[in-house]
Amino acid sequence: MRGFLGLLGTCSIGLVACGAAPTPCPAGIPPTLAPTTTAPPPPSAPPAPEADVTLLLRPLVSPPRVHVEVTFAFPGGGPASWKIARGAADHVTHATGHDAAGDIGIQVASGSPGIDLRLERPSKGPVTLAYDVLAGGDAPDDPLGVLVLDDRFRGAGERLVALPQGAEGSSVEKNTLLRIDGEALRASGAASSVGVGAARRTTMAPVFLRYASFLAGSLGVEVIDDPAAGHDEGAWLGYTAFDPRPTVAEIAQVRSSLRELLKSDLDPLSFTYLFVAQTRPLGSFSTTARSKSILVQVGPSEPWSAALRLSVAQQLARRWIGGAVEVSSGPDGWWFNDGVSRYVAMLDLAHIGLLTPDEVRDAVAGELSVLATSPHRSLDNAHLAELAPKDDVARATLMARGALYALYEAAVLRTRSKGQHSLADVLRVLVTQAEGLKQRDVPLPVWLGAVGKNDPDAEKTFDALVTRGAPIALPADALGPCFRASTGEYTAFDPGFDLDATRASADSRVSGVRADGPAAKAGLKDGDVVETMQSRDGDATVPIKVVVQRAGAKVTLSYLPRGLHGRGQVWSRLKVPDDRCGEPP
């Protein structure tokens, strides 16, 4: 069974990636380089008056870096303080400024967090900041990292885009021109969260650039324009085992069906899907929500599977569940944002025929496995929420707990109302109210009151399953007439060493081997140099096979990545045709 790492490895919620890293180990990350003495190109001229904000990104190969120019057309003087959200100050070099009065000196310093850039004199009129951001130092699959190779560029606004003080908290939209100059690469195609193309003009709040992704290289593209459903664009960098063109069309369908399911008018008219193929093992992928877009990172052999489809759909569902609406229960709202959004994604995919009954069962089994094997399964919701920002296992536990709670209540509502009411009805009402009142926060008593209209035990159920984290046993009819519930054993995926650190290591050295783990018992040691590695991340039933160099000799190891065990509810398939299974409640 897939363990908690397997479940979380399929999904990067919000703006932080949680996906598993690639295998075999990469040859190495481009090294962090000292500042060069080569001066960058001078800043471009201020933008035309109709462009309030202009962003230029120019990836350069030797040394690997990105030249950035950010222009704000201030009518008078602009703020002296600018900020890049993430990164180290020594990765920003050759910072210069220019305005209507001439050149401006720029001071670069570490912020808390991020990087501060400060103008050395007051500015006049449009202001352009130009600087280089050195690539490297990030894990090669970090969705918020900066990668520049001779044939490709991938970057994130958090590490590239400096915004003036005040822009972070402003929702005021401005005419924006984005340009990605990939001429220094072997192929110069470009795309971003704004859409496909090297130059895109749009209207948006500047803060959206901070949470955007950017690509350049040899890209494939697909554009779907449906006046009734919206505008969807897709771009892919590198080879994928699935054809991205029908995949983009399918995701566009899911976006439309979610909007219909939740009766929403909030969804933006345009959305972009960015696919990046890189060295990753089968079953390891990452989906990351970005500004009006989703970044999907897959291995070249990864199929367009039910698990990947569900992960992408969950990111779309987060535009509403955790986006337009958030149930306020203090700082511990992960159960709703991560968990209920996963339930909604599963419900929608099943409704439009993109998840089979068996695939729904497998998704539910993954969540049950997390709760059965998580080392945090006995913690209450508040303590889990404290751990979640820095603990992937805690976050996976919260997501599973929230998704199963939603499925439990959905089954109860369907039974008590004899099919007349559903949890989706509750969500529709809350989304409609939130959009109409422009108020996303829903107090927990309002949520419980809405659920309690058809479930008199709603408060007790929430207290037990979410607040206190009691074991969850779904109602017998939760998955319909095709499945029967019983009790069985789950085993967590545990490689026994630090997969992420080993894969990110510049010299491919194994690290983090636990003395009591399965890797150590199989003979793997810290410092071994990986030649090849095969694994299916998240699946404890598939052996990890690794070949390492140790003291001049080649050592071949194979072992099952079996971690914590736990008992929980399991669902077996009955001999009932799919067309009689029905949909999830």
Residue, then its C-alpha position, 0 to 999 in steps of 0.5 A: m500500500r502507498g504510505f504517507l510519503g507516497l500520498l504527499g509525493t503526488c501533490s504540492i499544495g499551495l506554493v510549496a512543493c512536497g513531491a518526491a525527488p527524481t531517481p536515478c541521481p542527477a549528475g549534479i546541480p550547476p554549482t553556486l558561482a561567485p559573482t563574475t566580472t562581466a557586466p550585465p546588459p544595461p537596463s532597457a529603456p522605461p516602458a511605453p506609457e501604456a505599460d505600468v509594469t514591465l518584466l524582462l527575464r533573459p536566461l544566460v548559460s555561461p555562467p548559468r544565471v538569469h538577467v532580470e529587468v523590472t520596470f514600474a512606471f511610477p507617475g512621480g517618485g517610487p519607494a526606495s525599498w524593493k524585495i525578492a521573496r526568496g534566495a540569498a543576497d550573494h546570488v544577486t549580482h550587478a544590481t543597477g537602477h535607472d529612472a528619468a534622472g539617470d542611474i541609481g545605485i542599488q544596495v543588496a542585502s539579506g532580508s528576513p526572509g528574502i533579499d532586500l534591494r534599496l535605491e541609494r537616492p529618491s527616484k523620479g518617474p518610471v524606475t527600472l531595476a536590473y540585476d542577475v540571479l545566479a542559478g544553482g544551489d536548489a534541488p533540481d526539481d524544486p518548483l521554486g528554484v532557478l534552473v538554467l541549462d544550455d537548452r532550457f530555463r525554469g524559474a519562479g517569481e519568488r527567486l527572480v522578481a523584485l517588487p517595490q514596497g507596497a506591491e505585495g499587499s496590493s490588489v490593484e491591477k496594472n497593465t503588465l508586459l512580460r518578456i522572456d528572452g530565450e535567445a541564449l538557449r538552444a531553443s527560444g520558445a517561452a511560456s509562463s503563468v501568464g500564458v504561451g509566448a515570449a511576450r505577453r501583455t495582460t492586466m494583473a496585480p503585480v504581486f501575481l508575478r511573484y507567484a508565477s513560473f517561467l519556462a524557456g526552451s524547446l516547448g510544445v504548446e496547446v491553446i483552447d479557446d472556448p467563449a463559454a468555458g474560458h481560455d486555457e493554454g498549455a506548454w510543455l518542456g521536455y518529453t513526456a510519456f503522455d500526449p500533453r495536447p489532449t491532457v490540456a483539453e482534459i484539464a480544461q474540462v475539469r476546470s469547467s466542471l469544477r466551476e459548474l459543480l460549485k456554481s461559481d463565477l469566480d474562476p479567472l477567464s484564462f488559465t495556464y498549465l506548465f509541464v516540465a519533464q525531468t529525471r524522476p522515477l515512475g510514480s514520483f511527480s509534483t503539482t504546484a499551484r501558481s498564479k492562475s496556473i499549475l506547474v506539473q513536474v513529471g519523469p519522462s516515463e510517467p503516464w497520465s495516471a489517475a493519481l496524477r490526474l487527481s493531483v492536478a484536479q486538486q490544485l484546480a479545486r483549491r481555487w475555491i476550497g481554500g481559495a474563495v472559501e476557507v473555513s476559519s478554525g484558527p491556524d489549523g485549517w489544513w483539514f479544509n484547504d488540503g483535505v476537503s479540496r482533495y475530496v472535491a477533486m475526487l468527486d468531480l473527476a468521478h462525476i465526469g467519468l475521469l476516475t473509475p470506481d476502482e480508482v476512487r477506491d485506490a485514492v481512498a485507500g491511500e488516505l486510509s493508509v496515511l492515517a494507519t501508518s503516520p507517526h503523527r496519527s495520534l496527534d490532535n488537529a492543533h498539534l498537527a497544524e503546528l508541525a505542518p509548515k515544516d513536516d511533510v508527514a504532518r501535512a499529509t496526515l492533515m490532508a488525509r484526515g480532512a478528505l476522509y472526514a468530508l467523504y464520511e459526512a458526504a455519505v451520512l448526508r446522502t443517507r439521512s436525506k435519502g439522496q436529496h442533499s449532499l456535502a457538495d450542496v453545502l459547499r455550493v452555498l458557501v462558495t456562492q455566499a463568499e463570492g457575493l459578499k467578497q468574504r472568504d473566511v467562513p467561521l467554523p460554527v457556520w460550517l457545522g451549522a450548514v452540515g448539521k441541517n441534515d446531520p444532527d451529529a455534525e458537531k460530534t463528528f467534527d470534534a472526533l474525526v478532525t479536532r481530536g483525530a480519532p480513527i476514521a471508519l467510513p460508513a459501509d455504503a461510502l463507496g457504493p454497492c461495488f465495495r465492501a469494507s473490512t479491516g486490514e494492514y497498511t505499510a508505509f513507504d520508507p526508503g530508510f535514508d534521505l532520498d531528497a538529499t541524496r538525489a540533490s547531492a552534487d556528487s550523488r553521495v548517499s546521506g541520512v541512512r538510519a541505523d534502524g531503517p530498511a536501507a541500513k539493514a540491506g547494507l547501504k551506508d552514508g557516503d556511498v556514491v550512487e551509480t543507478m537507483q530504481s524505485r517507485d516512490g510511495d510504494a512499499t511493495v516495489p523493491i528499491k534497487v541501487v548500485v553504489q561505489r564504495a572503496g573502489a568496488k561496486v555494490t548492488l543492493s535490493y530491499l523493500p522500503r517497508g516502514l511503519h505498519g498499521r491497521g485500518q479500514v480496507w475496501s475490497r471489490l465485489k463482482v458488480p459492473d462499473d455502471r452499477c457502482g454509482e458515484p461517490p457521495 
